[in-house]
Amino acid sequence: LIQCVQGKVQFHLIDKKNKERKIILKSGKGEILKIPPGVWFCFKSFNKKESIIANLIEMPHDDRETVKSSKIKNYKI
């Protein structure tokens, strides 16, 4: 569960079927984004100063469940 606490942030999601989706979260709106397992994502801030997001996980974090990359399906992130 991800919420934008300050600023404005765009998330770029790519699922297993290469379906793409872009979602913008803004602070003060109370919007929450849930990213299901197996979905690659990256995000960027639209604020020049800073944006803050809160990542609320439903279980203890396990580093073995996370894969990080600078390139996702031919997109440089």
Helices and strands as residue ranges (DSSP letters): E 2-6, E 8-14, E 20-26, E 40-45, E 52-55, G 63-65, E 71-72, E 75-76
